Amino acid sequence: MTVEPETMQGFLTAFKLALSYVTKRPSEFPLSPHAAQEELILLISRLAKLGEDNPVILADIAISQMRKRLASAKSHNDRSNFE
């Protein structure tokens, strides 16, 4: 798959926006910097494959999906503590 430079720049912008948001909120996103980077790259690349190319939308959706995944994992862990 060939990606145009402008498109790649948009993906990079989305990644930087999302990473900046996540790293400024460690209590909401309790991930190591490396784990946060890996997850954001994965999420943004999946969204891009679905056709989204707006950097702000990519960042917003990636943040939302990361938040949901972390909440789900926390909920699962909380339930496990009662079993």
Rosetta blueprint (number, residue, H / E / L):
1 M L
2 T L
3 V L
4 E L
5 P H
6 E H
7 T H
8 M H
9 Q H
10 G H
11 F H
12 L H
13 T H
14 A H
15 F H
16 K H
17 L H
18 A H
19 L H
20 S H
21 Y H
22 V H
23 T H
24 K L
25 R L
26 P L
27 S L
28 E L
29 F L
30 P L
31 L L
32 S L
33 P H
34 H H
35 A H
36 A H
37 Q H
38 E H
39 E H
40 L H
41 I H
42 L H
43 L H
44 I H
45 S H
46 R H
47 L H
48 A H
49 K H
50 L L
51 G L
52 E L
53 D L
54 N L
55 P H
56 V H
57 I H
58 L H
59 A H
60 D H
61 I H
62 A H
63 I H
64 S H
65 Q H
66 M H
67 R H
68 K H
69 R H
70 L H
71 A H
72 S H
73 A H
74 K H
75 S H
76 H H
77 N H
78 D H
79 R H
80 S H
81 N L
82 F L
83 E L
